[in-house]
Amino acid sequence: MRGIKRIVDGLTYNTETATEVARWGGGGSNNDFRYFDEGLYLTKKGRWFLAGHGGAMTHYAESAGNNSWTGGCGLSPLTNQEAMENLERHGKIEALETYFADQIQEA
């Protein structure tokens, strides 16, 4: 994924300096309007964020004017709970066991 850097609430989030914990995507080729590629990252100071890019029919879409859309990229800080929920949703068992072992219990 290309580097994405944003400052949110006075904090810098940067995909090039954070650890990529997991990655997922969908929609076929990157020419597909539904294509997206995103990853869950952890900063050196322990803050989680989701970053990615996608086509014109994804949540990464950006207005191109004249009621049309193009692909784009974005970044969103997450709470610990939101990070864990994203890993669960995408079936990232190894990452869950690594980063959230103290919150996982036998059923």
Biopython code that builds the backbone (N, CA, C, O; Angstrom):
import numpy as np
from Bio.PDB.StructureBuilder import StructureBuilder

atoms = [
    (1, "MET", "N", (0.855, -1.182, 0.000)),
    (1, "MET", "CA", (0.000, 0.000, 0.000)),
    (1, "MET", "C", (0.895, 1.238, 0.000)),
    (1, "MET", "O", (1.922, 1.279, 0.678)),
    (2, "ARG", "N", (0.495, 2.223, -0.756)),
    (2, "ARG", "CA", (1.253, 3.476, -0.755)),
    (2, "ARG", "C", (1.147, 4.123, 0.623)),
    (2, "ARG", "O", (0.191, 3.887, 1.361)),
    (3, "GLY", "N", (2.128, 4.929, 0.954)),
    (3, "GLY", "CA", (2.141, 5.566, 2.261)),
    (3, "GLY", "C", (1.020, 6.569, 2.447)),
    (3, "GLY", "O", (0.738, 7.381, 1.566)),
    (4, "ILE", "N", (0.388, 6.500, 3.602)),
    (4, "ILE", "CA", (-0.667, 7.447, 3.955)),
    (4, "ILE", "C", (-0.287, 8.052, 5.297)),
    (4, "ILE", "O", (0.040, 7.334, 6.242)),
    (5, "LYS", "N", (-0.332, 9.365, 5.373)),
    (5, "LYS", "CA", (0.008, 10.080, 6.608)),
    (5, "LYS", "C", (-1.044, 11.147, 6.863)),
    (5, "LYS", "O", (-1.389, 11.922, 5.971)),
    (6, "ARG", "N", (-1.548, 11.178, 8.085)),
    (6, "ARG", "CA", (-2.538, 12.181, 8.473)),
    (6, "ARG", "C", (-2.266, 12.631, 9.905)),
    (6, "ARG", "O", (-1.685, 11.896, 10.704)),
    (7, "ILE", "N", (-2.691, 13.842, 10.211)),
    (7, "ILE", "CA", (-2.662, 14.335, 11.584)),
    (7, "ILE", "C", (-4.107, 14.489, 12.021)),
    (7, "ILE", "O", (-4.875, 15.229, 11.406)),
    (8, "VAL", "N", (-4.477, 13.785, 13.090)),
    (8, "VAL", "CA", (-5.840, 13.787, 13.612)),
    (8, "VAL", "C", (-5.774, 14.135, 15.098)),
    (8, "VAL", "O", (-5.107, 13.449, 15.873)),
    (9, "ASP", "N", (-6.460, 15.192, 15.486)),
    (9, "ASP", "CA", (-6.470, 15.643, 16.882)),
    (9, "ASP", "C", (-5.058, 15.831, 17.438)),
    (9, "ASP", "O", (-4.775, 15.501, 18.589)),
    (10, "GLY", "N", (-4.180, 16.370, 16.590)),
    (10, "GLY", "CA", (-2.817, 16.663, 17.016)),
    (10, "GLY", "C", (-1.889, 15.460, 17.067)),
    (10, "GLY", "O", (-0.761, 15.576, 17.548)),
    (11, "LEU", "N", (-2.340, 14.304, 16.579)),
    (11, "LEU", "CA", (-1.525, 13.092, 16.578)),
    (11, "LEU", "C", (-1.233, 12.673, 15.142)),
    (11, "LEU", "O", (-2.121, 12.700, 14.291)),
    (12, "THR", "N", (0.009, 12.286, 14.874)),
    (12, "THR", "CA", (0.412, 11.863, 13.543)),
    (12, "THR", "C", (0.240, 10.362, 13.394)),
    (12, "THR", "O", (0.718, 9.581, 14.218)),
    (13, "TYR", "N", (-0.453, 9.968, 12.323)),
    (13, "TYR", "CA", (-0.630, 8.563, 11.964)),
    (13, "TYR", "C", (0.026, 8.378, 10.600)),
    (13, "TYR", "O", (-0.287, 9.108, 9.659)),
    (14, "ASN", "N", (0.935, 7.406, 10.482)),
    (14, "ASN", "CA", (1.711, 7.240, 9.262)),
    (14, "ASN", "C", (1.894, 5.748, 8.987)),
    (14, "ASN", "O", (2.461, 5.031, 9.812)),
    (15, "THR", "N", (1.422, 5.279, 7.839)),
    (15, "THR", "CA", (1.548, 3.866, 7.506)),
    (15, "THR", "C", (3.003, 3.442, 7.308)),
    (15, "THR", "O", (3.323, 2.258, 7.411)),
    (16, "GLU", "N", (3.875, 4.394, 7.026)),
    (16, "GLU", "CA", (5.273, 4.047, 6.780)),
    (16, "GLU", "C", (6.084, 3.883, 8.062)),
    (16, "GLU", "O", (7.168, 3.301, 8.032)),
    (17, "THR", "N", (5.580, 4.382, 9.179)),
    (17, "THR", "CA", (6.325, 4.246, 10.434)),
    (17, "THR", "C", (5.605, 3.352, 11.441)),
    (17, "THR", "O", (6.193, 2.975, 12.454)),
    (18, "ALA", "N", (4.359, 3.012, 11.185)),
    (18, "ALA", "CA", (3.583, 2.142, 12.075)),
    (18, "ALA", "C", (3.761, 0.679, 11.645)),
    (18, "ALA", "O", (4.253, 0.399, 10.552)),
    (19, "THR", "N", (3.358, -0.235, 12.510)),
    (19, "THR", "CA", (3.401, -1.663, 12.214)),
    (19, "THR", "C", (2.082, -2.093, 11.587)),
    (19, "THR", "O", (1.013, -1.869, 12.155)),
    (20, "GLU", "N", (2.164, -2.709, 10.421)),
    (20, "GLU", "CA", (0.955, -3.249, 9.807)),
    (20, "GLU", "C", (0.648, -4.581, 10.489)),
    (20, "GLU", "O", (1.433, -5.526, 10.403)),
    (21, "VAL", "N", (-0.491, -4.649, 11.161)),
    (21, "VAL", "CA", (-0.890, -5.824, 11.927)),
    (21, "VAL", "C", (-1.676, -6.800, 11.060)),
    (21, "VAL", "O", (-1.513, -8.012, 11.196)),
    (22, "ALA", "N", (-2.520, -6.295, 10.179)),
    (22, "ALA", "CA", (-3.325, -7.139, 9.297)),
    (22, "ALA", "C", (-3.737, -6.331, 8.075)),
    (22, "ALA", "O", (-3.715, -5.100, 8.068)),
    (23, "ARG", "N", (-4.118, -7.084, 7.032)),
    (23, "ARG", "CA", (-4.521, -6.427, 5.790)),
    (23, "ARG", "C", (-5.642, -7.230, 5.142)),
    (23, "ARG", "O", (-5.682, -8.454, 5.266)),
    (24, "TRP", "N", (-6.551, -6.546, 4.454)),
    (24, "TRP", "CA", (-7.635, -7.205, 3.736)),
    (24, "TRP", "C", (-8.095, -6.310, 2.604)),
    (24, "TRP", "O", (-7.725, -5.138, 2.534)),
    (25, "GLY", "N", (-8.887, -6.858, 1.735)),
    (25, "GLY", "CA", (-9.399, -6.077, 0.616)),
    (25, "GLY", "C", (-10.421, -6.862, -0.153)),
    (25, "GLY", "O", (-10.862, -7.928, 0.275)),
    (26, "GLY", "N", (-10.794, -6.326, -1.293)),
    (26, "GLY", "CA", (-11.773, -7.007, -2.117)),
    (26, "GLY", "C", (-12.117, -6.227, -3.361)),
    (26, "GLY", "O", (-11.644, -5.109, -3.564)),
    (27, "GLY", "N", (-12.945, -6.828, -4.192)),
    (27, "GLY", "CA", (-13.442, -6.150, -5.377)),
    (27, "GLY", "C", (-12.695, -6.462, -6.655)),
    (27, "GLY", "O", (-12.975, -5.847, -7.684)),
    (28, "GLY", "N", (-11.750, -7.396, -6.631)),
    (28, "GLY", "CA", (-11.036, -7.735, -7.859)),
    (28, "GLY", "C", (-9.830, -6.842, -8.088)),
    (28, "GLY", "O", (-9.070, -6.556, -7.162)),
    (29, "SER", "N", (-9.659, -6.399, -9.342)),
    (29, "SER", "CA", (-8.491, -5.591, -9.696)),
    (29, "SER", "C", (-8.655, -4.149, -9.224)),
    (29, "SER", "O", (-9.767, -3.705, -8.939)),
    (30, "ASN", "N", (-7.541, -3.423, -9.143)),
    (30, "ASN", "CA", (-7.633, -2.043, -8.663)),
    (30, "ASN", "C", (-8.275, -1.101, -9.680)),
    (30, "ASN", "O", (-8.378, 0.097, -9.416)),
    (31, "ASN", "N", (-8.707, -1.606, -10.825)),
    (31, "ASN", "CA", (-9.482, -0.807, -11.778)),
    (31, "ASN", "C", (-10.978, -0.920, -11.505)),
    (31, "ASN", "O", (-11.774, -0.180, -12.082)),
    (32, "ASP", "N", (-11.358, -1.841, -10.629)),
    (32, "ASP", "CA", (-12.761, -2.072, -10.281)),
    (32, "ASP", "C", (-13.238, -0.965, -9.343)),
    (32, "ASP", "O", (-12.528, -0.613, -8.402)),
    (33, "PHE", "N", (-14.413, -0.418, -9.579)),
    (33, "PHE", "CA", (-14.968, 0.635, -8.735)),
    (33, "PHE", "C", (-15.162, 0.169, -7.291)),
    (33, "PHE", "O", (-15.173, 0.986, -6.371)),
    (34, "ARG", "N", (-15.316, -1.148, -7.092)),
    (34, "ARG", "CA", (-15.535, -1.692, -5.748)),
    (34, "ARG", "C", (-14.246, -2.194, -5.088)),
    (34, "ARG", "O", (-14.273, -2.668, -3.952)),
    (35, "TYR", "N", (-13.134, -2.091, -5.793)),
    (35, "TYR", "CA", (-11.856, -2.552, -5.257)),
    (35, "TYR", "C", (-11.451, -1.712, -4.039)),
    (35, "TYR", "O", (-11.608, -0.491, -4.032)),
    (36, "PHE", "N", (-10.929, -2.388, -3.014)),
    (36, "PHE", "CA", (-10.340, -1.670, -1.887)),
    (36, "PHE", "C", (-9.228, -2.503, -1.279)),
    (36, "PHE", "O", (-9.223, -3.729, -1.390)),
    (37, "ASP", "N", (-8.310, -1.845, -0.650)),
    (37, "ASP", "CA", (-7.183, -2.463, 0.037)),
    (37, "ASP", "C", (-6.984, -1.658, 1.310)),
    (37, "ASP", "O", (-6.734, -0.454, 1.252)),
    (38, "GLU", "N", (-7.093, -2.310, 2.455)),
    (38, "GLU", "CA", (-6.905, -1.576, 3.700)),
    (38, "GLU", "C", (-6.170, -2.429, 4.716)),
    (38, "GLU", "O", (-6.179, -3.658, 4.650)),
    (39, "GLY", "N", (-5.541, -1.752, 5.648)),
    (39, "GLY", "CA", (-4.789, -2.438, 6.677)),
    (39, "GLY", "C", (-5.033, -1.818, 8.039)),
    (39, "GLY", "O", (-5.393, -0.647, 8.166)),
    (40, "LEU", "N", (-4.826, -2.641, 9.047)),
    (40, "LEU", "CA", (-4.907, -2.199, 10.432)),
    (40, "LEU", "C", (-3.483, -2.001, 10.923)),
    (40, "LEU", "O", (-2.638, -2.884, 10.781)),
    (41, "TYR", "N", (-3.228, -0.842, 11.496)),
    (41, "TYR", "CA", (-1.882, -0.464, 11.914)),
    (41, "TYR", "C", (-1.838, -0.119, 13.397)),
    (41, "TYR", "O", (-2.841, 0.271, 13.995)),
    (42, "LEU", "N", (-0.653, -0.273, 13.972)),
    (42, "LEU", "CA", (-0.400, 0.079, 15.360)),
    (42, "LEU", "C", (0.826, 0.993, 15.397)),
    (42, "LEU", "O", (1.900, 0.620, 14.925)),
    (43, "THR", "N", (0.657, 2.195, 15.963)),
    (43, "THR", "CA", (1.787, 3.131, 16.042)),
    (43, "THR", "C", (2.773, 2.683, 17.120)),
    (43, "THR", "O", (2.463, 1.820, 17.942)),
    (44, "LYS", "N", (3.942, 3.269, 17.103)),
    (44, "LYS", "CA", (4.969, 2.964, 18.115)),
    (44, "LYS", "C", (4.493, 3.307, 19.522)),
    (44, "LYS", "O", (4.984, 2.741, 20.499)),
    (45, "LYS", "N", (3.541, 4.231, 19.631)),
    (45, "LYS", "CA", (3.018, 4.628, 20.940)),
    (45, "LYS", "C", (1.724, 3.885, 21.302)),
    (45, "LYS", "O", (1.055, 4.241, 22.272)),
    (46, "GLY", "N", (1.377, 2.857, 20.524)),
    (46, "GLY", "CA", (0.254, 2.001, 20.870)),
    (46, "GLY", "C", (-1.120, 2.457, 20.431)),
    (46, "GLY", "O", (-2.122, 2.030, 21.004)),
    (47, "ARG", "N", (-1.190, 3.313, 19.429)),
    (47, "ARG", "CA", (-2.499, 3.759, 18.926)),
    (47, "ARG", "C", (-2.820, 3.013, 17.634)),
    (47, "ARG", "O", (-1.968, 2.838, 16.763)),
    (48, "TRP", "N", (-4.074, 2.581, 17.539)),
    (48, "TRP", "CA", (-4.551, 1.836, 16.381)),
    (48, "TRP", "C", (-5.132, 2.764, 15.326)),
    (48, "TRP", "O", (-5.701, 3.807, 15.646)),
    (49, "PHE", "N", (-4.981, 2.370, 14.052)),
    (49, "PHE", "CA", (-5.669, 3.073, 12.977)),
    (49, "PHE", "C", (-5.848, 2.169, 11.777)),
    (49, "PHE", "O", (-5.094, 1.219, 11.571)),
    (50, "LEU", "N", (-6.863, 2.485, 10.991)),
    (50, "LEU", "CA", (-7.190, 1.790, 9.763)),
    (50, "LEU", "C", (-6.837, 2.719, 8.614)),
    (50, "LEU", "O", (-7.203, 3.894, 8.631)),
    (51, "ALA", "N", (-6.131, 2.205, 7.618)),
    (51, "ALA", "CA", (-5.755, 3.027, 6.463)),
    (51, "ALA", "C", (-5.924, 2.208, 5.195)),
    (51, "ALA", "O", (-5.717, 0.994, 5.190)),
    (52, "GLY", "N", (-6.304, 2.887, 4.123)),
    (52, "GLY", "CA", (-6.450, 2.169, 2.874)),
    (52, "GLY", "C", (-6.821, 3.057, 1.714)),
    (52, "GLY", "O", (-6.875, 4.282, 1.821)),
    (53, "HIS", "N", (-7.074, 2.400, 0.601)),
    (53, "HIS", "CA", (-7.522, 3.107, -0.593)),
    (53, "HIS", "C", (-8.521, 2.214, -1.325)),
    (53, "HIS", "O", (-8.550, 0.997, -1.139)),
    (54, "GLY", "N", (-9.331, 2.849, -2.157)),
    (54, "GLY", "CA", (-10.335, 2.085, -2.873)),
    (54, "GLY", "C", (-10.943, 2.865, -4.022)),
    (54, "GLY", "O", (-10.638, 4.038, -4.241)),
    (55, "GLY", "N", (-11.806, 2.182, -4.744)),
    (55, "GLY", "CA", (-12.432, 2.737, -5.930)),
    (55, "GLY", "C", (-13.608, 3.651, -5.645)),
    (55, "GLY", "O", (-13.922, 3.962, -4.496)),
    (56, "ALA", "N", (-14.241, 4.068, -6.714)),
    (56, "ALA", "CA", (-15.306, 5.071, -6.657)),
    (56, "ALA", "C", (-16.571, 4.593, -5.953)),
    (56, "ALA", "O", (-17.422, 5.416, -5.616)),
    (57, "MET", "N", (-16.722, 3.286, -5.719)),
    (57, "MET", "CA", (-17.910, 2.768, -5.042)),
    (57, "MET", "C", (-17.561, 2.189, -3.666)),
    (57, "MET", "O", (-18.227, 1.271, -3.187)),
    (58, "THR", "N", (-16.526, 2.725, -3.045)),
    (58, "THR", "CA", (-16.134, 2.280, -1.707)),
    (58, "THR", "C", (-16.204, 3.467, -0.744)),
    (58, "THR", "O", (-16.454, 4.599, -1.155)),
    (59, "HIS", "N", (-15.982, 3.195, 0.521)),
    (59, "HIS", "CA", (-15.987, 4.284, 1.503)),
    (59, "HIS", "C", (-14.758, 5.178, 1.365)),
    (59, "HIS", "O", (-14.642, 6.174, 2.080)),
    (60, "TYR", "N", (-13.844, 4.846, 0.465)),
    (60, "TYR", "CA", (-12.682, 5.706, 0.198)),
    (60, "TYR", "C", (-12.921, 6.662, -0.975)),
    (60, "TYR", "O", (-12.047, 7.464, -1.302)),
    (61, "ALA", "N", (-14.078, 6.587, -1.601)),
    (61, "ALA", "CA", (-14.388, 7.426, -2.763)),
    (61, "ALA", "C", (-14.301, 8.914, -2.416)),
    (61, "ALA", "O", (-14.587, 9.330, -1.293)),
    (62, "GLU", "N", (-13.899, 9.696, -3.412)),
    (62, "GLU", "CA", (-13.812, 11.155, -3.277)),
    (62, "GLU", "C", (-14.587, 11.802, -4.418)),
    (62, "GLU", "O", (-14.621, 11.281, -5.533)),
    (63, "SER", "N", (-15.198, 12.925, -4.131)),
    (63, "SER", "CA", (-15.959, 13.637, -5.156)),
    (63, "SER", "C", (-15.026, 14.145, -6.249)),
    (63, "SER", "O", (-13.953, 14.684, -5.979)),
    (64, "ALA", "N", (-15.469, 13.958, -7.488)),
    (64, "ALA", "CA", (-14.723, 14.472, -8.637)),
    (64, "ALA", "C", (-15.478, 15.631, -9.284)),
    (64, "ALA", "O", (-15.141, 16.062, -10.387)),
    (65, "GLY", "N", (-16.510, 16.136, -8.585)),
    (65, "GLY", "CA", (-17.316, 17.227, -9.119)),
    (65, "GLY", "C", (-18.369, 16.704, -10.076)),
    (65, "GLY", "O", (-18.327, 15.546, -10.492)),
    (66, "ASN", "N", (-19.310, 17.564, -10.419)),
    (66, "ASN", "CA", (-20.373, 17.206, -11.377)),
    (66, "ASN", "C", (-21.075, 15.902, -11.014)),
    (66, "ASN", "O", (-21.416, 15.114, -11.896)),
    (67, "ASN", "N", (-21.293, 15.670, -9.721)),
    (67, "ASN", "CA", (-21.989, 14.480, -9.232)),
    (67, "ASN", "C", (-21.313, 13.180, -9.647)),
    (67, "ASN", "O", (-21.985, 12.179, -9.897)),
    (68, "SER", "N", (-19.980, 13.194, -9.722)),
    (68, "SER", "CA", (-19.246, 11.971, -10.055)),
    (68, "SER", "C", (-18.194, 11.713, -8.968)),
    (68, "SER", "O", (-17.822, 12.606, -8.207)),
    (69, "TRP", "N", (-17.735, 10.471, -8.927)),
    (69, "TRP", "CA", (-16.816, 10.044, -7.876)),
    (69, "TRP", "C", (-15.607, 9.352, -8.467)),
    (69, "TRP", "O", (-15.665, 8.791, -9.561)),
    (70, "THR", "N", (-14.508, 9.399, -7.727)),
    (70, "THR", "CA", (-13.272, 8.724, -8.110)),
    (70, "THR", "C", (-12.736, 7.997, -6.886)),
    (70, "THR", "O", (-13.200, 8.219, -5.768)),
    (71, "GLY", "N", (-11.773, 7.142, -7.101)),
    (71, "GLY", "CA", (-11.152, 6.434, -5.988)),
    (71, "GLY", "C", (-10.357, 7.384, -5.117)),
    (71, "GLY", "O", (-10.008, 8.487, -5.538)),
    (72, "GLY", "N", (-10.078, 6.954, -3.914)),
    (72, "GLY", "CA", (-9.320, 7.791, -2.998)),
    (72, "GLY", "C", (-8.695, 6.959, -1.897)),
    (72, "GLY", "O", (-8.694, 5.729, -1.948)),
    (73, "CYS", "N", (-8.166, 7.649, -0.904)),
    (73, "CYS", "CA", (-7.545, 6.963, 0.221)),
    (73, "CYS", "C", (-7.954, 7.658, 1.516)),
    (73, "CYS", "O", (-8.459, 8.780, 1.499)),
    (74, "GLY", "N", (-7.731, 6.984, 2.621)),
    (74, "GLY", "CA", (-8.111, 7.564, 3.895)),
    (74, "GLY", "C", (-7.473, 6.848, 5.065)),
    (74, "GLY", "O", (-6.823, 5.813, 4.914)),
    (75, "LEU", "N", (-7.675, 7.426, 6.228)),
    (75, "LEU", "CA", (-7.097, 6.913, 7.463)),
    (75, "LEU", "C", (-8.027, 7.277, 8.607)),
    (75, "LEU", "O", (-8.516, 8.404, 8.679)),
    (76, "SER", "N", (-8.274, 6.320, 9.509)),
    (76, "SER", "CA", (-9.161, 6.551, 10.646)),
    (76, "SER", "C", (-8.571, 5.982, 11.920)),
    (76, "SER", "O", (-8.277, 4.788, 11.979)),
    (77, "PRO", "N", (-8.388, 6.810, 12.949)),
    (77, "PRO", "CA", (-7.945, 6.281, 14.244)),
    (77, "PRO", "C", (-9.033, 5.375, 14.821)),
    (77, "PRO", "O", (-10.221, 5.600, 14.593)),
    (78, "LEU", "N", (-8.621, 4.354, 15.566)),
    (78, "LEU", "CA", (-9.544, 3.400, 16.174)),
    (78, "LEU", "C", (-9.237, 3.232, 17.653)),
    (78, "LEU", "O", (-8.104, 3.429, 18.092)),
    (79, "THR", "N", (-10.255, 2.868, 18.411)),
    (79, "THR", "CA", (-10.033, 2.477, 19.804)),
    (79, "THR", "C", (-9.521, 1.033, 19.804)),
    (79, "THR", "O", (-9.551, 0.354, 18.777)),
    (80, "ASN", "N", (-9.052, 0.577, 20.963)),
    (80, "ASN", "CA", (-8.632, -0.820, 21.086)),
    (80, "ASN", "C", (-9.780, -1.755, 20.722)),
    (80, "ASN", "O", (-9.576, -2.745, 20.019)),
    (81, "GLN", "N", (-10.984, -1.446, 21.196)),
    (81, "GLN", "CA", (-12.155, -2.275, 20.919)),
    (81, "GLN", "C", (-12.463, -2.324, 19.425)),
    (81, "GLN", "O", (-12.762, -3.391, 18.888)),
    (82, "GLU", "N", (-12.392, -1.181, 18.754)),
    (82, "GLU", "CA", (-12.653, -1.140, 17.314)),
    (82, "GLU", "C", (-11.604, -1.932, 16.535)),
    (82, "GLU", "O", (-11.929, -2.594, 15.550)),
    (83, "ALA", "N", (-10.354, -1.864, 16.972)),
    (83, "ALA", "CA", (-9.292, -2.638, 16.317)),
    (83, "ALA", "C", (-9.571, -4.130, 16.463)),
    (83, "ALA", "O", (-9.454, -4.885, 15.497)),
    (84, "MET", "N", (-9.935, -4.551, 17.659)),
    (84, "MET", "CA", (-10.241, -5.955, 17.904)),
    (84, "MET", "C", (-11.440, -6.404, 17.061)),
    (84, "MET", "O", (-11.416, -7.490, 16.482)),
    (85, "GLU", "N", (-12.474, -5.584, 16.989)),
    (85, "GLU", "CA", (-13.659, -5.914, 16.196)),
    (85, "GLU", "C", (-13.325, -6.063, 14.709)),
    (85, "GLU", "O", (-13.865, -6.945, 14.041)),
    (86, "ASN", "N", (-12.440, -5.207, 14.188)),
    (86, "ASN", "CA", (-12.017, -5.323, 12.792)),
    (86, "ASN", "C", (-11.281, -6.633, 12.550)),
    (86, "ASN", "O", (-11.511, -7.295, 11.538)),
    (87, "LEU", "N", (-10.401, -7.012, 13.466)),
    (87, "LEU", "CA", (-9.683, -8.276, 13.326)),
    (87, "LEU", "C", (-10.638, -9.459, 13.376)),
    (87, "LEU", "O", (-10.490, -10.408, 12.606)),
    (88, "GLU", "N", (-11.612, -9.410, 14.271)),
    (88, "GLU", "CA", (-12.610, -10.482, 14.351)),
    (88, "GLU", "C", (-13.422, -10.565, 13.062)),
    (88, "GLU", "O", (-13.624, -11.653, 12.524)),
    (89, "ARG", "N", (-13.885, -9.424, 12.569)),
    (89, "ARG", "CA", (-14.720, -9.361, 11.361)),
    (89, "ARG", "C", (-14.019, -9.961, 10.150)),
    (89, "ARG", "O", (-14.655, -10.564, 9.287)),
    (90, "HIS", "N", (-12.692, -9.788, 10.095)),
    (90, "HIS", "CA", (-11.933, -10.260, 8.935)),
    (90, "HIS", "C", (-11.211, -11.581, 9.195)),
    (90, "HIS", "O", (-10.400, -12.017, 8.378)),
    (91, "GLY", "N", (-11.503, -12.213, 10.327)),
    (91, "GLY", "CA", (-10.953, -13.537, 10.612)),
    (91, "GLY", "C", (-9.451, -13.584, 10.815)),
    (91, "GLY", "O", (-8.807, -14.570, 10.457)),
    (92, "LYS", "N", (-8.893, -12.539, 11.380)),
    (92, "LYS", "CA", (-7.442, -12.465, 11.586)),
    (92, "LYS", "C", (-7.083, -13.046, 12.968)),
    (92, "LYS", "O", (-6.716, -12.311, 13.884)),
    (93, "ILE", "N", (-7.195, -14.362, 13.094)),
    (93, "ILE", "CA", (-7.026, -15.071, 14.361)),
    (93, "ILE", "C", (-5.628, -14.868, 14.950)),
    (93, "ILE", "O", (-5.495, -14.585, 16.141)),
    (94, "GLU", "N", (-4.597, -15.010, 14.134)),
    (94, "GLU", "CA", (-3.225, -14.886, 14.632)),
    (94, "GLU", "C", (-2.975, -13.496, 15.229)),
    (94, "GLU", "O", (-2.362, -13.377, 16.289)),
    (95, "ALA", "N", (-3.445, -12.456, 14.554)),
    (95, "ALA", "CA", (-3.278, -11.095, 15.077)),
    (95, "ALA", "C", (-4.078, -10.897, 16.364)),
    (95, "ALA", "O", (-3.607, -10.240, 17.292)),
    (96, "LEU", "N", (-5.277, -11.457, 16.423)),
    (96, "LEU", "CA", (-6.083, -11.371, 17.651)),
    (96, "LEU", "C", (-5.348, -12.027, 18.813)),
    (96, "LEU", "O", (-5.294, -11.473, 19.911)),
    (97, "GLU", "N", (-4.787, -13.200, 18.573)),
    (97, "GLU", "CA", (-4.075, -13.913, 19.635)),
    (97, "GLU", "C", (-2.791, -13.195, 20.042)),
    (97, "GLU", "O", (-2.358, -13.297, 21.190)),
    (98, "THR", "N", (-2.192, -12.479, 19.118)),
    (98, "THR", "CA", (-0.960, -11.743, 19.423)),
    (98, "THR", "C", (-1.235, -10.464, 20.198)),
    (98, "THR", "O", (-0.570, -10.192, 21.198)),
    (99, "TYR", "N", (-2.207, -9.677, 19.751)),
    (99, "TYR", "CA", (-2.424, -8.349, 20.321)),
    (99, "TYR", "C", (-3.541, -8.270, 21.361)),
    (99, "TYR", "O", (-3.603, -7.312, 22.131)),
    (100, "PHE", "N", (-4.418, -9.264, 21.388)),
    (100, "PHE", "CA", (-5.560, -9.208, 22.303)),
    (100, "PHE", "C", (-5.731, -10.508, 23.099)),
    (100, "PHE", "O", (-6.844, -10.858, 23.490)),
    (101, "ALA", "N", (-4.645, -11.206, 23.332)),
    (101, "ALA", "CA", (-4.706, -12.500, 24.032)),
    (101, "ALA", "C", (-5.384, -12.383, 25.397)),
    (101, "ALA", "O", (-6.098, -13.294, 25.816)),
    (102, "ASP", "N", (-5.165, -11.267, 26.086)),
    (102, "ASP", "CA", (-5.744, -11.104, 27.422)),
    (102, "ASP", "C", (-7.251, -10.858, 27.393)),
    (102, "ASP", "O", (-7.894, -10.864, 28.442)),
    (103, "GLN", "N", (-7.822, -10.642, 26.207)),
    (103, "GLN", "CA", (-9.251, -10.386, 26.096)),
    (103, "GLN", "C", (-10.011, -11.538, 25.437)),
    (103, "GLN", "O", (-11.218, -11.441, 25.213)),
    (104, "ILE", "N", (-9.310, -12.620, 25.130)),
    (104, "ILE", "CA", (-9.920, -13.774, 24.457)),
    (104, "ILE", "C", (-10.088, -14.888, 25.477)),
    (104, "ILE", "O", (-9.162, -15.210, 26.222)),
    (105, "GLN", "N", (-11.279, -15.472, 25.501)),
    (105, "GLN", "CA", (-11.573, -16.562, 26.437)),
    (105, "GLN", "C", (-12.106, -17.768, 25.669)),
    (105, "GLN", "O", (-12.658, -17.639, 24.576)),
    (106, "GLU", "N", (-11.928, -18.926, 26.262)),
    (106, "GLU", "CA", (-12.506, -20.152, 25.709)),
    (106, "GLU", "C", (-14.021, -20.089, 25.869)),
    (106, "GLU", "O", (-14.519, -19.650, 26.905)),
    (107, "ALA", "N", (-14.745, -20.520, 24.859)),
    (107, "ALA", "CA", (-16.213, -20.503, 24.910)),
    (107, "ALA", "C", (-16.748, -21.620, 25.794)),
    (107, "ALA", "O", (-17.961, -21.756, 25.952)),
]
sb = StructureBuilder()
sb.init_structure("model")
sb.init_model(0)
sb.init_chain("A")
sb.init_seg("    ")
for serial, (resi, resn, name, xyz) in enumerate(atoms, 1):
    if name == "N":
        sb.init_residue(resn, " ", resi, " ")
    sb.init_atom(name, np.array(xyz, "f"), 0.0, 1.0, " ", f" {name:<3s}", serial, name[0])
structure = sb.get_structure()
